[in-house]
Every structure is written in C-alpha cells, then in structure tokens.
Amino acid sequence: MRRSSLVLCSCLLLVCGTSYTQAVFEKMTGFEHIVVQRNVMIPAPDGIQLATDIYRLADGAGPVDTVLPVVLQRTPYGKMSDRFLAAIGHLVATGYVVAVQDLRGRYDSEGVFTKYNPLEASDGAATIEWLAALPYVDGRVGMWGTSYAAHSQADASKLDPQGLGAMILNMGGMSNAWDHAVRQGGAFELGRELTWAFRQIPAEIEDPVVQAHFEIEKIEDWYAVWPFRKGLSPLAIAPNFEDYILEEATHADYDDYWRELGLNWEAYYQQTADVPMVHVGGWYDIFLRGTLQNFEVLDSLQESPKWLVIGPWTHSGNERTYAGDVDFGAAAAIPDFNTTYQGLWFDYLLKGLKDDRLPAKPIQVFVMGTGDGTKNEAGRLRHGGHWLNLAHWPPEERVETAYYFQADGSLVPQKPVAATSATTFTYDPAHPVPTLGGNVSARVKDGAYNQRERPDFVASQPPYLPTRSRQDVVVFQTEPLAEDLQIVGPVTVELYCASSAVDTDFTVKLVDVYPPSADFPAGFELNITDGIVRMSYRNGRHERDLITPGETYQVTIEPFPTANVFKKGHRLRVDISSSNFPRWDVNPNTGEALGKHRRMIAADNTIFHSAAYPSRIILPVLPAGR
C-alpha cells in the first residue's frame, strides 16, 4: 500500500537535528534511570506546533545512544498527567523511547481544540513521521492509549504514515460515531457527551471563575432541561465546547459531517495503514461496537495480524474485576494492563518476542456468568465468568436462536399463533425510564446493575421500584431455565410496532434474572446489553423520515454484542420501552427538529406479538463445552 509523506524530508531532518543537538534533558521524577525532553515542538502540516515530551533511558546525566523503537500516545488530557507515569516508566525501562503529545489546542500545544477534529489525523501522521526519523529511533513507531488516545491512533492510521509499526487500541477508534458513541439508532448519546464537556471544561481551564461556575452548575440538574439553547446553558462559558455539543445533538442526518476523519473509520478502512493491531474492548464499554467492527473488517482486508481482546469491563476498567455492582472474579481483571501487559504486546509487535501471557488465538473474550450469585465483601453480586479463545468473530459454532414475544409476557422459542395480539403502553418523555448502567463511558454510572430505581441514578423517583413495575416497560421473560444457556456474539431484536405519534423511540434491554437468594432476597435483575431505535431513523435510514401514526412498522434493533451464561434456574428477560435517560436524549414525540424541541407529548406505543407480526429476539447460542 502506498504511504503518504506528510512532512518534507529536508525540513524533517533539520528539525530533528536541531532538537537532538540542542536538547535539554531533565530527570523523570521517581525514575532515576529516565530523562525527559519537555515540550519538543513538532510541526503539524499547517504549521501549528504540537508539544511533545520525549522520554529516554539515561546513562548518567544524558540519554543512552542505543537506537530503539518509539511508542507514542497523543492525548487531550495533558501529557504530564500522573496517569501516564507508570506506563512510561515501564516502557522506557524495557527498551523503548516514549513520546507523549498534547493534542492540538490542548495544554502546551498550539491551535484550537475541537472534539474529534479531522486535523488530528494529519497531526498524528506528521508526528509519527517526525519521530520515526529521529537519529536514536529505529524508524518504527508504535501507538498506544485508551479512549480518546485510541481515537487519535485510528485517525493517524487512516493516512498511512511512514514509520507506523503497531497499534494497541484500548476502548476507542470509533468505526462510525453516528452509529455508536455520539449517536445510536438515531438518538443522541446525551449522558456521555454532555457529561464529558461538564467535566473537561473546569479540568483544563485554569480560571477561578470557571471553577466556581461548575461547582454551582451540576450536570444532574441540567439533564432535565435538555435541549440547551446556544448561550443559555453552563456550556456557554466555553464556546468551543458548546458549539460541538450542539452540533452533535442537532446534526441527526448521516452525511459528510459524520464521514469526516475524526468521526469515522469505516469510510477509510481501505486506506488505513496495514500494521499489526490489538483491539481491546469491554462488554460494558460505549465503543464496543466499533472495537468489534474495526477488528473484523481490518482483519479481513489486511495482511498484518490483528487481535481482539474483550473483557467484562466498563470504559477504562481493564484492571478491575467488577463493572458497576457486579463482580466477575479475579480472572476478569488484567491487573498490569497499563504497564507490563501492553509492554509484552509491544515486545511482540515491535521486537518479535512473544510471551506466554499473550493469547494463543487471535480472539480472546470473557464469557460472563457461572458465578454462584452470592454477595462479596464489597457488596457486589458474584456473577463470575471465564475467558474463551476463538479463531473467528463472531464464533462460527454459534446457533442463531429466536425467542418470541407472547401476549402473556412469556418468551418462548415458538412463534405466536394468535391472529391479533398486541401490547400498548404510554410513553411520557417527561417521565423517562432511568438509565441503570449499560455502556455509558464512565460518564453516567456504567456497567452491570440491578434494574431497580434508586436515588443515585438520574430520573429515578420514589418509592424506587424495579423497572419491571413501570407501566411503560413491557416485559417478556422465559420460565426458569432447565439448563445453562450460553450466548456469545451479536444480539438482534426484530420488532413489529406502531405509535400514535409522528416520531418516537423504542428501546430494548436483555436481562439475566437471578432468583431470590439469602444475599439478594428480591433477586437480582442484571442488565446484559441494550439498544435503541428512533423511528424516524428506523432500519438505518440516513435521513429523517417521520412515521404515520397508527401504521405498523417492522424495525430491527441491534444491541451491542455480548457473552453471558444464563444459568439453570435463571430467567432470560427482554424489556421493551421508549426511553433510557439520560444515556440517550428523550424523543419528544412531536416531530420537531431534533435537539431543538420546545414541546413534549405522550405517545401510545404498541408492540405486536401475533402470527402475522411475530416480534422476537435472536440470540447467538454457543453449545455447552465451548
């Protein structure tokens, strides 16, 4: 594949030579064997200077002359953050030069920051080529990082820069932000996007007025008055943040905006650098869909090897055994993920040294379940689980198995036989179903929780009953299972539905229902995965198309894939509703422009479960013993 050259070689060598001969080094605090060169300014193609700290193994007062590979992280969170110290120390000690760079417009770098800026692709590619040409670098650059630092890896790789040698993308690298992470099924990921802005503004703006402003204005109070008007919310104090939030919230159609480099990888798969990649994700991570798609498609298109590792984790939770109120056992965590574990991957990818800890097969996923259901010392449910090595994703051995919704609320393998059968509920956007865990990127409480309202979850109301008690949550569940049921792979819901409104939402949630026990006398209703469809964007429509009130529609909802064992004696449950707030913005049901409505009305929404309209969920059942 042809590689683009983003920086003129003569300029590159001049800059590199100047940096090398006039370098000033200081000892890295807490690491006597490491020196760092602060704020090396690397030029972007448009002349903006990108501040980079370069860490090297020390011999006395200066760096050693050994030529080594370099590993790079590009971050919006401050290159001098303590979060990077342990990783930097380990990587340098094991034979790497380490470079950490502030993104354009962040901290010590020049320019203006805009979230998911398409210029981050060329900034990253230019940085890789600049680093690869340093006299003490062997010409190869590896990249690592979580979340935004994984997005920045993906962005750089789309321009196939000279010198890029390997990537470890942890929970990031959106395949299509319109499809997940920023929007999903037509709805806006309100909880994640708005909370990120509320947290980042006071974290990075060193102004006492801004700090005081956000001590007064709490995100939990402002959810209820969404949508915001420009200049009339706390975000107005930082216009660049306000602008991108309002653009994401109101730009609902899929067009060139969502195809830009910073928001989309699938449009650039064909031109992506063909290098070894490790894609890491979590069953409760908001970027899971992209992690799986990126691995699956790039593995099929490219020659360089690809690996996939999916744990039972929330966003950035690789080193934890738990997600929310549920624990998966000691095996679930990779305690040294941010240091030794990723270092072992780089030893393999850049030096050819493979450690026995690395997966034997290209795919390693954690199958949740198999725990005893008791309460641990921290008060969490012991759900347990185990690692499964696979040759293919999704697993070829899976059996697509349908369970049909029935009039009596049951969920069975048999199709309904009634000529007419439907359930209608009233969805009131002023009283939405609260978000109780799920894939929310650590912005709203994410992970696995008992599906019962409680005071610390936004939109919950006294007397804090289980969500199944709500009239706007329609429940379909199996009888207690006669044997374990293991599912691994994609989950699909085919729904026949109608509404009294011109637009509305339908949500779905898959639940593992524990029976009552001594530790959990009321049982435990554990969320496994969920999804949404905004009817005006049903079935993947790219442009808004309002519905006809009273007309029956067939829609497909695709919750994120998962892996779970529903144990003998448990029930498998599907909850259907029309809201999951504040993870997703509520649909006002009025048909007004999305993200700009001023009115909300209640809608009567109908789910059909008849012979002619057999709504169902399709599960990827993996035979016992796998």
C-alpha positions as CSV (number, residue, x, y, z in Angstrom):
1,M,0.0,0.0,0.0
2,R,1.4,3.5,-0.9
3,R,2.4,5.6,2.1
4,S,1.8,9.3,2.1
5,S,4.6,11.7,3.2
6,L,3.1,14.5,5.2
7,V,6.3,16.4,6.1
8,L,9.2,17.3,3.7
9,C,12.2,15.2,4.4
10,S,14.7,18.1,4.4
11,C,12.6,20.0,6.9
12,L,12.1,16.9,9.0
13,L,15.8,16.2,9.2
14,L,16.6,19.9,10.0
15,V,14.0,19.9,12.8
16,C,15.1,16.6,14.1
17,G,18.8,17.6,14.1
18,T,18.1,20.8,15.9
19,S,16.0,19.0,18.6
20,Y,18.8,16.4,19.0
21,T,21.8,18.7,19.2
22,Q,20.2,21.4,21.3
23,A,18.2,19.1,23.6
24,V,17.8,19.9,27.3
25,F,17.0,16.9,29.5
26,E,15.7,16.6,33.0
27,K,15.4,13.6,35.3
28,M,11.9,12.0,35.3
29,T,10.6,12.3,38.8
30,G,10.6,9.0,40.6
31,F,12.6,7.3,37.8
32,E,16.4,8.0,38.1
33,H,17.2,5.9,35.0
34,I,15.0,8.0,32.7
35,V,15.4,11.5,31.3
36,V,12.8,13.6,29.5
37,Q,13.0,16.3,27.0
38,R,10.0,18.6,27.6
39,N,7.9,20.4,25.0
40,V,9.6,19.3,21.9
41,M,7.5,21.2,19.3
42,I,6.6,19.0,16.4
43,P,5.1,20.9,13.4
44,A,1.7,19.9,12.0
45,P,1.3,20.3,8.2
46,D,-0.4,23.7,8.7
47,G,2.4,25.0,10.9
48,I,0.7,24.5,14.3
49,Q,3.3,23.3,16.9
50,L,2.4,20.2,18.8
51,A,4.0,19.9,22.3
52,T,5.6,16.6,22.9
53,D,7.5,15.1,25.8
54,I,10.1,12.5,24.8
55,Y,11.4,10.0,27.4
56,R,14.6,8.0,27.1
57,L,16.7,5.7,29.1
58,A,19.5,7.6,30.9
59,D,23.2,6.8,31.3
60,G,24.5,9.4,33.8
61,A,23.1,12.8,33.0
62,G,22.1,12.2,29.5
63,P,20.2,9.7,27.3
64,V,21.8,6.5,26.0
65,D,22.7,6.3,22.4
66,T,21.0,3.0,21.7
67,V,18.7,3.1,18.7
68,L,15.3,1.9,19.8
69,P,11.7,1.8,18.6
70,V,9.4,4.6,19.9
71,V,5.9,4.3,21.3
72,L,3.6,7.3,21.1
73,Q,0.5,8.5,22.8
74,R,-1.5,11.5,21.7
75,T,-3.8,12.8,24.4
76,P,-6.3,15.6,25.2
77,Y,-5.9,15.1,28.9
78,G,-2.4,16.6,29.5
79,K,0.8,14.9,28.6
80,M,2.2,15.4,32.1
81,S,-0.7,13.7,33.8
82,D,0.2,11.3,36.5
83,R,-1.9,8.7,34.7
84,F,0.9,8.1,32.3
85,L,3.8,7.8,34.7
86,A,3.8,4.1,35.4
87,A,3.4,3.1,31.7
88,I,6.2,5.5,30.7
89,G,8.5,4.2,33.4
90,H,7.9,0.5,32.4
91,L,8.2,1.1,28.6
92,V,11.4,3.1,28.8
93,A,12.9,0.5,31.2
94,T,12.1,-2.3,28.8
95,G,13.8,-0.7,25.8
96,Y,11.6,1.9,24.2
97,V,11.7,5.6,23.6
98,V,8.3,7.1,24.7
99,A,6.7,10.2,23.3
100,V,3.5,11.7,24.8
101,Q,1.9,14.6,23.0
102,D,-0.8,17.1,23.8
103,L,-3.4,17.3,21.0
104,R,-3.9,20.4,19.0
105,G,-5.3,23.2,21.2
106,R,-4.7,21.3,24.5
107,Y,-2.4,22.3,27.3
108,D,1.0,23.1,25.8
109,S,0.2,22.6,22.1
110,E,-0.8,25.4,19.8
111,G,-4.1,25.8,17.9
112,V,-7.8,25.4,18.9
113,F,-9.3,22.2,20.2
114,T,-12.5,20.8,18.7
115,K,-13.6,17.4,19.8
116,Y,-13.0,14.8,17.0
117,N,-11.2,17.4,14.9
118,P,-10.4,15.9,11.5
119,L,-7.0,17.7,11.6
120,E,-6.0,15.2,14.4
121,A,-5.4,12.7,11.6
122,S,-2.8,14.7,9.8
123,D,-1.3,16.0,13.1
124,G,-0.8,12.4,14.2
125,A,0.6,11.2,10.9
126,A,3.1,14.1,10.8
127,T,4.2,13.3,14.4
128,I,4.8,9.7,13.5
129,E,6.9,10.5,10.5
130,W,8.9,13.1,12.5
131,L,9.6,10.7,15.4
132,A,10.5,7.8,13.0
133,A,13.3,9.9,11.5
134,L,15.0,10.8,14.8
135,P,18.6,9.6,14.9
136,Y,18.0,7.5,18.1
137,V,14.8,5.8,16.7
138,D,15.0,2.7,14.6
139,G,12.3,4.0,12.2
140,R,9.3,2.3,13.8
141,V,6.6,3.9,15.9
142,G,4.1,2.1,18.0
143,M,1.0,3.7,19.4
144,W,-1.0,3.0,22.5
145,G,-3.8,4.6,24.5
146,T,-7.3,4.4,25.8
147,S,-10.5,6.1,24.7
148,Y,-9.5,9.4,23.0
149,A,-5.9,8.2,22.8
150,A,-7.3,5.2,20.8
151,H,-9.3,7.6,18.6
152,S,-6.1,9.5,17.9
153,Q,-4.3,6.3,16.9
154,A,-7.1,5.4,14.5
155,D,-7.1,8.9,13.0
156,A,-3.3,8.8,12.2
157,S,-3.5,5.3,10.7
158,K,-6.1,6.5,8.2
159,L,-3.4,8.5,6.4
160,D,-0.9,5.5,6.4
161,P,2.1,7.4,7.7
162,Q,5.6,6.2,7.1
163,G,7.0,4.6,10.2
164,L,3.8,3.4,11.9
165,G,4.6,-0.1,13.1
166,A,2.0,-1.3,15.6
167,M,-1.1,-0.1,17.4
168,I,-2.8,-1.1,20.7
169,L,-6.2,0.5,20.7
170,N,-8.0,0.2,24.1
171,M,-11.7,1.1,24.0
172,G,-11.6,3.6,21.2
173,G,-11.3,4.2,17.5
174,M,-14.9,4.7,16.5
175,S,-15.9,2.9,13.3
176,N,-18.7,5.4,12.9
177,A,-19.7,7.9,15.6
178,W,-23.2,8.3,14.1
179,D,-23.8,4.6,14.7
180,H,-22.3,4.5,18.2
181,A,-20.6,6.7,20.8
182,V,-22.1,10.0,19.7
183,R,-25.4,8.9,18.3
184,Q,-27.0,5.5,18.1
185,G,-30.1,4.3,16.2
186,G,-30.9,8.0,15.6
187,A,-30.7,9.0,19.2
188,F,-28.1,11.3,20.8
189,E,-25.7,9.8,23.5
190,L,-26.6,12.6,25.8
191,G,-25.2,11.3,29.1
192,R,-21.8,10.6,27.7
193,E,-21.3,13.7,25.5
194,L,-22.7,16.3,27.9
195,T,-21.1,14.9,31.0
196,W,-17.7,14.8,29.2
197,A,-18.0,18.6,28.5
198,F,-19.1,19.4,32.0
199,R,-16.1,17.6,33.5
200,Q,-13.5,18.7,31.0
201,I,-14.1,22.4,31.0
202,P,-13.2,23.1,34.6
203,A,-10.5,20.5,34.5
204,E,-8.5,22.3,31.8
205,I,-9.4,26.0,32.1
206,E,-7.3,27.5,35.0
207,D,-9.7,30.2,35.8
208,P,-11.3,30.5,39.3
209,V,-14.5,31.9,37.8
210,V,-14.8,28.8,35.6
211,Q,-14.1,26.5,38.6
212,A,-16.7,28.2,40.7
213,H,-19.2,28.2,37.8
214,F,-19.1,24.4,37.6
215,E,-19.2,24.0,41.3
216,I,-22.6,25.6,41.2
217,E,-23.9,24.2,38.0
218,K,-24.3,20.4,38.3
219,I,-24.8,18.2,35.3
220,E,-27.5,16.2,37.2
221,D,-29.6,19.4,37.4
222,W,-29.2,20.3,33.8
223,Y,-30.2,17.0,32.2
224,A,-33.8,17.8,32.9
225,V,-33.9,21.0,30.8
226,W,-32.3,19.5,27.7
227,P,-32.2,20.6,24.9
228,F,-29.9,23.6,25.5
229,R,-30.2,26.8,23.7
230,K,-27.0,28.5,22.5
231,G,-25.6,30.9,25.0
232,L,-28.2,29.9,27.7
233,S,-26.5,26.9,29.4
234,P,-23.4,26.5,31.6
235,L,-21.5,25.4,28.4
236,A,-21.7,29.0,27.1
237,I,-18.6,29.8,29.3
238,A,-16.5,27.7,26.8
239,P,-17.9,28.3,23.3
240,N,-15.8,25.7,21.6
241,F,-17.3,23.0,23.8
242,E,-20.8,24.4,23.4
243,D,-20.5,24.5,19.7
244,Y,-19.5,20.9,19.2
245,I,-22.1,19.6,21.7
246,L,-25.0,21.5,20.0
247,E,-23.7,20.4,16.5
248,E,-23.7,16.7,17.6
249,A,-27.1,17.0,19.2
250,T,-28.8,18.6,16.2
251,H,-26.9,17.1,13.3
252,A,-29.1,14.0,13.2
253,D,-28.9,13.0,9.5
254,Y,-25.9,10.9,8.3
255,D,-23.9,13.0,5.8
256,D,-20.4,14.3,5.1
257,Y,-20.2,15.7,8.7
258,W,-20.3,12.1,10.1
259,R,-17.9,10.9,7.4
260,E,-15.1,13.2,8.5
261,L,-11.8,11.7,9.5
262,G,-12.3,12.4,13.2
263,L,-15.7,10.7,13.4
264,N,-15.5,7.8,11.1
265,W,-13.1,4.9,10.4
266,E,-15.2,2.6,8.2
267,A,-15.1,5.1,5.3
268,Y,-11.3,4.9,5.5
269,Y,-10.6,1.2,6.1
270,Q,-9.2,0.7,2.6
271,Q,-6.5,3.3,3.0
272,T,-5.6,2.5,6.6
273,A,-2.1,1.5,7.4
274,D,-1.6,-2.2,7.2
275,V,0.1,-2.8,10.5
276,P,-0.3,-5.2,13.5
277,M,-3.2,-4.1,15.7
278,V,-4.5,-5.2,19.1
279,H,-8.2,-4.1,19.5
280,V,-9.2,-4.2,23.2
281,G,-12.8,-3.6,24.4
282,G,-15.3,-4.2,27.2
283,W,-18.8,-5.6,27.2
284,Y,-19.9,-2.5,29.1
285,D,-17.9,0.0,27.0
286,I,-19.6,2.5,24.8
287,F,-17.1,2.0,22.0
288,L,-17.6,-1.8,21.9
289,R,-19.4,-1.9,18.5
290,G,-16.6,0.0,16.9
291,T,-13.9,-2.2,18.5
292,L,-15.5,-5.4,17.1
293,Q,-16.2,-3.9,13.7
294,N,-12.7,-2.5,13.4
295,F,-11.1,-5.8,14.2
296,E,-13.5,-7.8,12.0
297,V,-13.2,-5.6,8.9
298,L,-9.5,-4.7,9.1
299,D,-8.6,-8.3,9.7
300,S,-10.4,-9.3,6.5
301,L,-8.9,-6.5,4.4
302,Q,-5.2,-6.5,5.5
303,E,-2.3,-8.9,5.7
304,S,-0.8,-7.8,9.0
305,P,-2.2,-9.8,12.0
306,K,-5.0,-8.4,14.2
307,W,-6.0,-9.5,17.7
308,L,-9.2,-8.9,19.7
309,V,-9.5,-8.9,23.5
310,I,-12.9,-8.2,25.1
311,G,-13.3,-8.3,28.9
312,P,-16.4,-7.7,31.2
313,W,-15.2,-4.2,31.6
314,T,-16.6,-0.7,31.7
315,H,-14.7,2.1,30.0
316,S,-11.1,2.0,31.1
317,G,-11.9,-0.8,33.5
318,N,-9.3,-3.3,32.3
319,E,-7.6,-3.7,35.7
320,R,-10.9,-4.2,37.6
321,T,-12.7,-7.4,38.4
322,Y,-16.1,-5.6,38.5
323,A,-18.4,-3.5,36.4
324,G,-20.9,-1.5,38.5
325,D,-22.5,-3.6,41.2
326,V,-21.4,-7.0,39.7
327,D,-18.1,-8.8,40.2
328,F,-16.7,-11.3,37.6
329,G,-13.9,-12.9,39.6
330,A,-10.2,-12.4,39.8
331,A,-9.6,-13.8,36.3
332,A,-11.6,-11.0,34.8
333,A,-9.0,-8.3,35.5
334,I,-5.7,-7.7,33.9
335,P,-4.0,-6.0,36.9
336,D,-1.0,-4.8,35.0
337,F,-2.8,-3.8,31.8
338,N,-1.5,-0.3,31.7
339,T,2.1,-1.4,32.2
340,T,3.5,-4.9,31.8
341,Y,0.7,-6.3,29.7
342,Q,0.9,-3.7,27.0
343,G,4.6,-3.8,27.2
344,L,4.5,-7.5,26.4
345,W,2.4,-6.7,23.3
346,F,4.9,-4.2,22.1
347,D,7.8,-6.6,22.7
348,Y,6.0,-9.0,20.4
349,L,4.8,-6.5,17.8
350,L,8.0,-4.4,17.5
351,K,10.7,-6.9,18.7
352,G,9.3,-10.3,17.8
353,L,9.4,-11.5,21.4
354,K,6.2,-13.4,22.3
355,D,5.4,-14.1,26.0
356,D,3.2,-17.0,27.1
357,R,0.7,-14.5,28.6
358,L,-0.4,-13.3,25.2
359,P,-3.5,-15.1,23.7
360,A,-2.9,-18.4,21.9
361,K,-5.6,-17.5,19.4
362,P,-6.4,-14.1,17.7
363,I,-9.6,-13.6,19.7
364,Q,-10.0,-13.8,23.5
365,V,-13.3,-12.9,25.0
366,F,-14.6,-13.1,28.6
367,V,-17.9,-15.1,28.9
368,M,-19.8,-13.6,31.9
369,G,-21.8,-15.8,34.2
370,T,-21.2,-19.1,36.0
371,G,-20.7,-17.4,39.4
372,D,-22.6,-18.5,42.5
373,G,-24.7,-15.3,42.8
374,T,-23.6,-14.6,46.4
375,K,-22.6,-11.1,47.7
376,N,-18.9,-10.4,48.0
377,E,-17.2,-8.3,50.6
378,A,-17.8,-5.2,48.6
379,G,-21.5,-5.9,48.3
380,R,-21.3,-6.9,44.7
381,L,-23.0,-9.8,43.0
382,R,-20.7,-12.7,42.2
383,H,-21.6,-13.2,38.6
384,G,-18.3,-14.8,37.6
385,G,-17.2,-15.9,34.2
386,H,-14.2,-17.3,32.2
387,W,-12.0,-16.5,29.2
388,L,-12.7,-18.1,25.9
389,N,-10.2,-18.3,23.0
390,L,-11.7,-18.2,19.5
391,A,-10.4,-18.4,16.0
392,H,-13.2,-16.3,14.5
393,W,-15.6,-13.5,15.5
394,P,-18.5,-14.0,15.7
395,P,-17.8,-17.6,16.7
396,E,-18.7,-19.9,13.8
397,E,-20.2,-22.5,16.2
398,R,-23.0,-20.3,17.4
399,V,-26.6,-21.2,16.6
400,E,-28.9,-18.2,15.9
401,T,-31.8,-19.0,18.2
402,A,-35.1,-17.0,18.2
403,Y,-37.3,-16.4,21.2
404,Y,-40.7,-14.9,20.5
405,F,-42.7,-12.4,22.5
406,Q,-46.1,-13.7,23.6
407,A,-49.3,-12.0,24.8
408,D,-49.0,-13.3,28.3
409,G,-45.5,-11.8,28.7
410,S,-43.7,-15.1,28.1
411,L,-40.6,-15.5,25.9
412,V,-40.5,-18.8,24.1
413,P,-39.0,-20.5,21.0
414,Q,-42.4,-21.0,19.4
415,K,-44.0,-18.3,17.2
416,P,-47.2,-16.8,18.4
417,V,-50.4,-18.2,16.9
418,A,-53.0,-15.5,17.7
419,A,-54.4,-13.8,14.7
420,T,-54.3,-10.4,16.5
421,S,-52.2,-9.7,19.6
422,A,-50.5,-6.5,20.8
423,T,-49.5,-4.6,23.9
424,T,-49.8,-0.8,24.1
425,F,-48.2,1.4,26.7
426,T,-48.0,5.2,27.1
427,Y,-44.6,6.7,26.8
428,D,-44.3,10.1,28.5
429,P,-41.0,11.9,27.8
430,A,-41.4,14.0,30.9
431,H,-41.1,10.8,33.0
432,P,-38.5,8.7,31.2
433,V,-37.1,5.3,32.3
434,P,-33.9,6.0,34.1
435,T,-30.5,4.7,32.8
436,L,-29.4,1.9,35.2
437,G,-26.0,1.0,34.0
438,G,-25.0,-0.2,30.5
439,N,-22.4,1.1,28.0
440,V,-22.1,4.8,29.0
441,S,-18.3,5.5,29.0
442,A,-18.0,6.3,32.8
443,R,-20.0,9.5,32.3
444,V,-23.2,8.2,33.8
445,K,-22.9,5.2,36.1
446,D,-22.0,2.4,33.7
447,G,-21.7,-1.3,33.9
448,A,-24.0,-4.0,35.4
449,Y,-26.6,-3.1,38.0
450,N,-29.8,-4.5,39.5
451,Q,-32.6,-3.0,37.4
452,R,-34.3,-1.1,40.2
453,E,-34.5,2.7,40.5
454,R,-32.6,4.3,43.3
455,P,-31.7,7.9,44.4
456,D,-28.2,8.0,42.9
457,F,-29.5,7.3,39.4
458,V,-30.7,10.3,37.5
459,A,-34.5,10.2,36.7
460,S,-35.3,7.7,39.4
461,Q,-38.3,8.5,41.6
462,P,-39.6,7.3,45.0
463,P,-40.5,4.6,46.0
464,Y,-37.6,3.3,43.8
465,L,-39.2,0.2,42.5
466,P,-37.8,-2.3,39.9
467,T,-38.2,-1.0,36.4
468,R,-40.4,-4.0,35.5
469,S,-43.1,-2.5,37.7
470,R,-43.4,0.5,35.4
471,Q,-46.4,0.7,33.1
472,D,-44.1,1.9,30.3
473,V,-41.8,-1.1,30.5
474,V,-43.1,-4.2,28.7
475,V,-41.5,-7.4,30.0
476,F,-41.1,-10.7,28.2
477,Q,-39.3,-13.5,30.0
478,T,-38.8,-17.2,29.9
479,E,-39.7,-19.7,32.6
480,P,-36.7,-20.6,34.9
481,L,-34.2,-22.2,32.6
482,A,-33.9,-26.0,32.8
483,E,-30.2,-25.8,31.9
484,D,-27.5,-23.3,31.3
485,L,-27.8,-21.1,28.2
486,Q,-24.6,-19.6,26.8
487,I,-24.7,-16.8,24.3
488,V,-21.6,-15.3,22.6
489,G,-21.9,-12.8,19.7
490,P,-24.4,-10.3,18.1
491,V,-27.9,-9.9,19.5
492,T,-30.8,-8.8,17.3
493,V,-34.4,-7.7,18.1
494,E,-37.0,-7.7,15.3
495,L,-39.9,-5.6,16.5
496,Y,-43.3,-5.0,14.9
497,C,-44.6,-1.8,16.4
498,A,-46.7,1.3,15.9
499,S,-47.2,4.7,17.6
500,S,-49.8,7.4,18.0
501,A,-47.0,9.9,17.3
502,V,-45.2,11.0,14.2
503,D,-41.9,10.0,15.8
504,T,-40.9,8.1,18.9
505,D,-38.3,5.7,20.2
506,F,-38.3,2.0,21.1
507,T,-35.6,0.7,23.5
508,V,-34.7,-2.9,24.3
509,K,-32.7,-4.4,27.2
510,L,-31.6,-8.0,27.7
511,V,-31.7,-9.0,31.4
512,D,-30.3,-12.0,33.3
513,V,-32.8,-12.6,36.1
514,Y,-31.4,-14.2,39.3
515,P,-33.9,-15.9,41.5
516,P,-34.3,-14.7,45.2
517,S,-31.5,-15.8,47.5
518,A,-30.3,-15.2,51.0
519,D,-27.9,-12.4,49.9
520,F,-30.4,-11.0,47.4
521,P,-33.9,-11.8,48.8
522,A,-35.6,-9.9,46.0
523,G,-33.4,-11.5,43.4
524,F,-31.1,-9.5,41.1
525,E,-32.1,-8.4,37.6
526,L,-28.8,-7.9,35.8
527,N,-28.6,-5.8,32.6
528,I,-26.5,-7.6,29.9
529,T,-26.9,-5.4,26.8
530,D,-29.3,-2.8,25.4
531,G,-30.2,-0.7,22.3
532,I,-32.5,1.9,20.8
533,V,-34.2,2.9,17.6
534,R,-35.6,6.4,16.8
535,M,-38.4,5.6,14.5
536,S,-37.6,8.5,12.1
537,Y,-34.3,6.8,11.5
538,R,-35.6,3.2,11.6
539,N,-33.6,0.4,9.9
540,G,-30.5,2.5,9.3
541,R,-32.2,5.5,7.5
542,H,-29.6,8.2,6.9
543,E,-32.2,11.0,6.6
544,R,-35.1,11.7,8.9
545,D,-38.4,10.1,7.8
546,L,-41.3,10.6,10.2
547,I,-43.8,7.8,10.6
548,T,-47.6,7.6,10.1
549,P,-49.5,7.4,13.4
550,G,-51.2,4.0,13.7
551,E,-49.2,2.3,10.9
552,T,-47.4,-0.9,11.7
553,Y,-43.6,-1.0,11.1
554,Q,-41.0,-3.7,11.3
555,V,-37.8,-2.4,12.8
556,T,-34.5,-4.1,13.7
557,I,-32.7,-3.1,16.9
558,E,-29.1,-4.2,17.4
559,P,-27.9,-4.0,21.0
560,F,-24.2,-4.4,21.4
561,P,-22.9,-8.0,21.1
562,T,-22.3,-9.8,24.4
563,A,-21.1,-13.0,26.0
564,N,-23.0,-14.4,29.0
565,V,-24.2,-17.7,30.6
566,F,-27.8,-17.6,31.8
567,K,-27.6,-20.2,34.5
568,K,-30.0,-23.0,35.2
569,G,-32.8,-21.6,37.3
570,H,-32.4,-18.0,36.0
571,R,-34.8,-16.3,33.6
572,L,-33.9,-14.7,30.3
573,R,-35.8,-11.4,30.0
574,V,-36.3,-8.7,27.4
575,D,-37.6,-5.3,28.4
576,I,-39.2,-3.0,25.8
577,S,-39.8,0.6,26.4
578,S,-39.3,4.0,24.7
579,S,-36.6,5.7,26.8
580,N,-33.3,5.2,28.6
581,F,-32.4,8.5,30.1
582,P,-30.0,10.2,30.4
583,R,-27.9,7.8,28.4
584,W,-30.0,8.8,25.3
585,D,-31.9,12.0,24.9
586,V,-35.7,11.6,25.1
587,N,-37.8,11.7,22.0
588,P,-40.4,14.5,22.5
589,N,-42.8,12.6,20.1
590,T,-43.7,15.9,18.4
591,G,-41.6,15.6,15.2
592,E,-39.9,18.9,15.9
593,A,-36.2,19.3,14.8
594,L,-34.1,17.0,17.0
595,G,-32.2,18.8,19.7
596,K,-34.3,21.9,19.3
597,H,-37.8,20.9,20.5
598,R,-39.8,23.1,23.0
599,R,-42.8,20.7,23.4
600,M,-43.2,17.2,24.6
601,I,-46.3,15.0,24.3
602,A,-47.2,11.5,25.5
603,A,-47.4,8.7,22.9
604,D,-49.3,5.4,22.9
605,N,-46.7,2.9,21.6
606,T,-47.7,-0.6,20.5
607,I,-45.7,-3.9,20.3
608,F,-47.2,-6.6,18.2
609,H,-46.8,-10.3,19.0
610,S,-49.2,-12.2,16.6
611,A,-48.8,-14.8,13.9
612,A,-48.6,-12.0,11.3
613,Y,-46.3,-9.8,13.4
614,P,-44.1,-12.1,15.4
615,S,-41.7,-9.8,17.4
616,R,-38.7,-11.7,18.6
617,I,-35.1,-11.6,19.9
618,I,-32.4,-13.6,18.1
619,L,-29.6,-14.9,20.4
620,P,-26.2,-16.4,19.4
621,V,-26.3,-19.6,21.4
622,L,-23.0,-21.3,21.8
623,P,-23.2,-25.0,22.6
624,A,-22.1,-26.2,26.0
625,G,-18.5,-27.1,26.3
626,R,-17.2,-24.2,24.2
